[in-house]
Amino acid sequence: MTEKELFDTLYKKYGSMTLSKEDAADVLGRSRSSMDNDRKAGKGVGYIQHTEGGAVRYPLHEVVKHLMNNTVKTA
């Protein structure tokens, strides 16, 4: 699957350019606490947070990029 196909598929499913923490965790197969830990450690998927302590949103293109760049290709 190409990056564009994945983006289009996820956009159709969620209908938004950003995903909630819960939706991003679901797409990535991670727990919400793992997503929180990664964010606090400054690693993982890029995110948007407009105010300190405010809601965290994950841009769909960042989620797709993370999936594409962290997939291990085997023979």
N, C-alpha and C positions, 0 to 999 in steps of 0.2 A: 504494500500500500504506500502510495506517495504521501508526502507531507500535506499537499493540497487535499487529497482524498480524505485523509484523516481529519483535517480541519473541517472540511465540509460535513463529514459524518457527525462529528461532535457538535458542530453548530446546529445542524438539523435536530439533534437530540435535545440540546439544552436551550436553543433559541437565544443565545446571548454571546457576546464577545468576551465576557468574563465569567468565571465559574466561582461558586462559593467554595469555601474550604472543604465542605462535605463532598460536593460534586467532584472537585479536583482530586481529593483523596480516593474517591471511588474509581475515577478514570485511571489513576496511577496505581491502583491496587495497594494503597498505603493506608495506614490508620491516620485519623486526624491528629493524634498526639505525635506521630512521627513527622507529619507535615509541620506541626508547631515547633518541634525540636529542630528540624532542618532550618526553618526560617530563623529561629533564634541563633543558630550557629552560623548563619550567613551562607547556607548552601541550599541546594535543591532548586526548586522552580521559582522563577521571578514572580513577584506579586505586587499588588497595589494596596496601599493603606493610606487613606487621606489624612487621618488624624491619629496621633499616638493612642493606642488602645482601641481604635476604631475597627470596624469590620475589615477583614482581609478578603481580597478578591484576586483570583488568578487569571491573568489574560489568557485567552484560549490559545493564542499563538505561542505563548511561553510553555504551556502544557504540551502542545504538539511538538515543539522543538525539543523539550526534555525527553519525550517518548522516543523521538527519532534519533537523538544523539546518544541515548543511553541504552539502546538496543544492541545486544551482542549478536553479531552475525556468525552463524556456524556453517560448516560445510554441508 
